[in-house]
Amino acid sequence: MPDSPDLSFPFGPQPTEILGRLARVRRLALGLAPEDVAERCGLEWTYVLELERGVADPELDIFLLWARGLDLDPVELMRQANAILLEENAWYAEAVRRGDMSWSEGEAPGDGPASR
């Protein structure tokens, strides 16, 4: 798969980490091995593990296949991930509050246009 640009948040848990955590909990609740999920959605089992660890950043089509392979509604999965990000990532919560997802080098949570 082609590399995607680095769109990481400057601080805190990343969206891919949260999605992976939610997916792993779901997979374990279903009693499935990574190989089972891979077979259900047509992915390599090693890639499923990369997704769960948050080291792979899936394109939309892969995300949809992955969610469906776990019997999850992709929209609900995104809602859950967003709620967790708002709780666990102070930078993200502040960026959402101020309506500005941009950041400058060295910016810490709470820094930015709204806090100056």
Backbone torsions as a table, in degrees:
resi	resn	phi	psi	omega
1	MET	NA	142.9	-179.9
2	PRO	-69.1	148.2	176.7
3	ASP	-70.1	140.9	176.2
4	SER	-101.6	158.1	179.9
5	PRO	-62.5	154.3	179.6
6	ASP	-76.3	109.6	179.4
7	LEU	-113.7	27.7	-177.6
8	SER	-64.0	147.2	171.0
9	PHE	-71.5	150.1	-177.3
10	PRO	-71.0	-19.9	-176.9
11	PHE	-144.8	156.4	170.1
12	GLY	76.8	-179.9	178.6
13	PRO	-58.0	142.9	-179.9
14	GLN	-93.4	154.6	178.9
15	PRO	-55.8	-39.4	-179.4
16	THR	-64.2	-35.0	177.8
17	GLU	-65.7	-42.7	-178.9
18	ILE	-67.0	-46.0	178.2
19	LEU	-60.0	-43.0	179.2
20	GLY	-62.2	-42.8	178.6
21	ARG	-60.8	-46.1	179.8
22	LEU	-63.4	-41.5	-179.0
23	ALA	-66.0	-41.3	-180.0
24	ARG	-64.5	-43.2	177.4
25	VAL	-59.0	-43.4	-180.0
26	ARG	-64.7	-46.0	-179.5
27	ARG	-58.2	-45.6	-179.9
28	LEU	-66.0	-37.2	178.1
29	ALA	-64.3	-31.8	178.2
30	LEU	-82.4	-7.2	-178.8
31	GLY	72.0	29.6	-177.4
32	LEU	-102.5	147.3	171.1
33	ALA	-88.2	160.8	176.6
34	PRO	-55.3	-34.3	178.9
35	GLU	-64.0	-36.5	178.6
36	ASP	-64.6	-45.9	179.0
37	VAL	-62.9	-43.1	180.0
38	ALA	-58.9	-43.9	179.4
39	GLU	-64.7	-40.3	-179.9
40	ARG	-62.9	-34.0	-173.8
41	CYS	-116.1	5.2	174.2
42	GLY	75.3	30.0	178.3
43	LEU	-113.6	163.7	172.8
44	GLU	-73.0	142.2	-178.7
45	TRP	-64.0	-31.7	177.9
46	THR	-66.0	-34.2	177.7
47	TYR	-70.0	-37.5	176.0
48	VAL	-58.2	-43.1	178.1
49	LEU	-65.8	-37.7	176.8
50	GLU	-63.7	-39.8	176.8
51	LEU	-62.5	-44.6	-179.5
52	GLU	-64.8	-33.8	179.0
53	ARG	-80.5	-8.9	179.3
54	GLY	79.2	14.3	179.7
55	VAL	-91.9	-16.0	174.9
56	ALA	-105.2	141.4	-179.8
57	ASP	-114.2	96.2	-171.2
58	PRO	-70.6	143.6	168.5
59	GLU	-67.7	164.8	-176.1
60	LEU	-57.1	-44.3	-177.9
61	ASP	-63.1	-38.6	177.8
62	ILE	-68.0	-42.7	177.7
63	PHE	-57.3	-45.1	-179.6
64	LEU	-63.2	-44.5	177.6
65	LEU	-61.8	-44.3	-179.1
66	TRP	-61.3	-48.3	179.3
67	ALA	-60.8	-46.0	-179.3
68	ARG	-65.9	-33.2	176.4
69	GLY	-64.4	-21.8	177.3
70	LEU	-101.0	12.0	-177.3
71	ASP	55.5	40.7	179.1
72	LEU	-114.6	145.2	171.0
73	ASP	-77.1	119.8	-177.3
74	PRO	-56.9	-35.9	180.0
75	VAL	-67.0	-42.5	178.3
76	GLU	-65.6	-38.4	176.8
77	LEU	-60.6	-42.3	177.7
78	MET	-66.3	-38.9	177.2
79	ARG	-60.9	-44.9	179.3
80	GLN	-63.5	-43.7	179.6
81	ALA	-63.4	-40.9	178.7
82	ASN	-62.9	-43.0	179.8
83	ALA	-62.4	-41.0	179.2
84	ILE	-67.9	-42.0	178.0
85	LEU	-60.2	-41.5	178.8
86	LEU	-61.7	-34.2	179.2
87	GLU	-78.1	-40.6	-168.3
88	GLU	-100.3	-15.9	-176.7
89	ASN	-119.9	100.0	-177.5
90	ALA	-60.6	-36.8	179.4
91	TRP	-62.8	-46.5	-179.2
92	TYR	-62.4	-45.8	-180.0
93	ALA	-59.0	-42.3	178.8
94	GLU	-67.0	-41.3	179.7
95	ALA	-63.1	-41.0	177.7
96	VAL	-64.9	-44.6	-179.7
97	ARG	-58.2	-42.5	-177.1
98	ARG	-88.1	-7.7	178.0
99	GLY	71.0	30.0	-177.2
100	ASP	-142.6	108.7	-177.8
101	MET	-91.5	7.4	178.3
102	SER	-82.4	159.8	177.0
103	TRP	-150.8	160.7	176.8
104	SER	-111.5	158.1	-179.7
105	GLU	-54.0	130.5	177.4
106	GLY	83.0	2.7	-179.1
107	GLU	-68.7	135.9	178.6
108	ALA	-105.0	160.9	177.4
109	PRO	-53.8	133.9	-178.6
110	GLY	93.7	-18.1	174.2
111	ASP	-76.5	168.4	176.2
112	GLY	122.9	179.0	-173.6
113	PRO	-55.9	-38.1	-174.6
114	ALA	-74.3	-22.1	-175.2
115	SER	-100.2	1.0	-179.2
116	ARG	-94.9	NA	NA
